[in-house]
C-alpha cells in the first residue's frame, strides 16, 4: 500500500470515528445539547480535528443522514433482481419496514429531525443525492408497474410519494410506540398486518 493510500484510509477511518461518536451523543444527549467539543471528547481527539472534517454539527448530522439513505438504497437496489415490478414494489415496502424497525435510531436521524435539511438548504448543493436516488428507485418501480397496466389514471410521482408516505407513517407510529396506545387486538403484529392489507389493495389495481 502506498503512503497516499494509507493516508486516505486513515482519513476515512477518522471520519467514520467522528460520525460514530456523534451518532452516539445525538441519541444520548439530543442534537441541540451536543457540541463539537462533546464529540471531540467522545472520540478523544481535538476540536480542531473534528472541524477539519466537518464545518459544523449539522454537517455531521447530514453525513449520518446520507449513510442511512445509502444503506436503505442498497436494500432497494438488491430487489431489482425481481423482474415483476409489482412484486418488487411489495418487497420494497417490507424492506423499508424492516430497515426502520431494525435501525430505529438511524431512522429517527434520517426522517424525524430537521437539522440535516437545514444544512442542505444552506449548502451549495442544488439537490439531495442520497434521498433523491433512493426515492428514484421507488418511482422507477411504480413507473414500471404503470407500464405493465397497473394504477391506470395515476401520476407516477404522486403515487410514489403516497406509497412512501403510507409506509413511513406506519413505521413512525410503531417506532414512537403510538400503536399500543390505540389498543389494537394484536398490537405486536398490526404493523405487518396493516402492510399486508395495503398489499391486497394494490393487487386490485
GILINJO-V626449 format. One record per helix or strand of 2 or more residues. SS is the DSSP state (~ for helix, > for strand). FROM is the first residue (numbers start at 1). LEN is the number of residues. If there is no record, write none. Layout:
# GILINJO-V626449
[[SS FROM LEN] [SS FROM LEN]]
This chain:
# GILINJO-V626449
[[~ 3 27] [~ 36 8] [~ 47 7] [~ 57 25] [~ 85 18] [~ 104 8] [~ 115 8] [~ 129 19] [~ 156 20] [~ 180 3] [~ 190 13]]
